[in-house]
Amino acid sequence: MLRGPSRRSRHRLVRDSVIAGAGLTFVGLATTLLVSGDSNDDNQLATVASLFVGIASLLVALMDFFRQEPTPADPAAYADDLALTLRAQWLEEAESRRLRDPRVLPLVWTTTSRPVADEPHTSASGPRVLRVRLDGRLDGRFDAVIGQLAERYEQLPQRRLVVIGEPGAGKTVLAMLLTLGLLGARQPGGRVPVLLPVSTWDPVREPLDDWIVRTLAVPYYSGRQEIPRALLAHGLLLPVLDGLDEIPESARRGAIRGINHAIGGERPVVVTCRAVEYEELIRGGLRRCDRHPWWR
């Protein structure tokens, strides 16, 4: 499990000083009350008890505050650590699914001819369509196949891709292969592909970026969000969102709007979805301003 950075000595010194100061304040006030207070012992004890509860609550809040790790000074180093962890995780998953077995059933993918293409890119010379074919087949050496898939993905102008297919066609497997290929080809300090099951995201209640941070924080950073949030802020995460069709139908258009809002015009993204559901989303009357700019 990845850990956040250790507390710096100055951070510890400030924390310990504040807590010690609060403790001394309590002792001083309690002593003052006992020495010079009212002669009514019950009132004095009640006052001291109330003071103790108040300062104890303050100490709990201070401990909770200082328990938070400082923002990492070198996000690229943390990206490298995350990439190593994810690559080991997905290689183990590929082994468990026997995807590296030469007898595995070949997985084939090709550029879709469905009417789900993005609107033509317009340049100074007029409209033009950028088409990159990602056709491939998982029946050769595993490392060579995932390497070629990653290489072709990197040829996409904006690194935006939607993988569509029928139920059980292998969309999740292809997303895993692409993730592994990108992790293998990644240079130190580069962007980290993170394969995430989008079915756990509620686009109505939570922005995409907050969900990504929370989803990474729980398994890799003991629930702490500082590092994944810093990685996201520095453009070091490439979300691979698996299973758009698994979001309830009533929330799918909101999910597309949420993805659009998060990725803007620059950030890369990969999404998988069942073909029919995706085509219905495109055909289903999304207003022009909600049409997503993904390459597909």
Buried (B, 14 or more C-beta within 10 A) or exposed (E): EBEBBEBEEEBEEEBEEBBEEBEEEBEEBBEEBEEEBEEEEEEBEEBBEEBEEEBEEBBEEBEEEBEEBEEBEEBEEBBBBBBBBBBEBBBEBBEEEEBEEEEBEEBEBEEBEEEBBBEEEEEEEEEEEEEEEBEBEBEEEBEEBBBBBBEBBEEBEBBBBBBBBEEEBBBBBBBBBBBBBBBBBBEEBBBBBBBBEBBEBBBEEEEBBBBBBBBBBEEBBEEBBBBBBBBBEBEBBBBBBBBBBBBEEEBBBBBBBBBBEBBEEEBBBBBBBBBEBBBEBBEEEBEEEEEBEBBB
